[in-house]
């Protein structure tokens, strides 16, 4: 499916083609999955903004704060907005929307005519530095990512699109907010497996990074660990999202 502009929305984020490419999972599920080919897809250039999401909740009242069912979003959903239909000083229109659940992010992307990116798609795009589509071997770039992970989240987030574009032309995959992906818990076993005493429990503590296929992927490990801690209804002050869409494969028509 293609991302569609929605007449009632503020200008929908521009999207670019990413891939095809190869993603190397930190924890391959089997020896045959050490490298995964990711098909070409479209990805928003920037995260979804407060202004974009405001247009969505105006058009879809069931997703307004105070109306969303508790099973779809926790009590902090859009809690930084001044009101259900008012952004306020803490939520500038051009800043990335945060405090949104996976359910809400998924619904927004469907409204746009798209979907959330898969973890493999997001990670393929995110492994690109400003100059290379695979920047995992660039120590300075990796250090910049880790420095952001260690920094506190500002009370008011800056506008989307201010960060340097990577080699795919995508902004803000690092340095602004964490982002939901469609299969956010797929890389690690579910929490009930951990509660049963899973043999791979070392994956979920700091020592887990040492078990990764490549120690240079510590930043990726941090993202997987964060995602594994989430539930679909959770919201946080530094978790947003962007949308993706399928692209026709060669020989499959327009």
Order of alpha helices (4+ residues) and beta strands (2+ residues): beta-beta-beta-beta-alpha-alpha-beta-alpha-alpha-beta-alpha-alpha-beta-beta
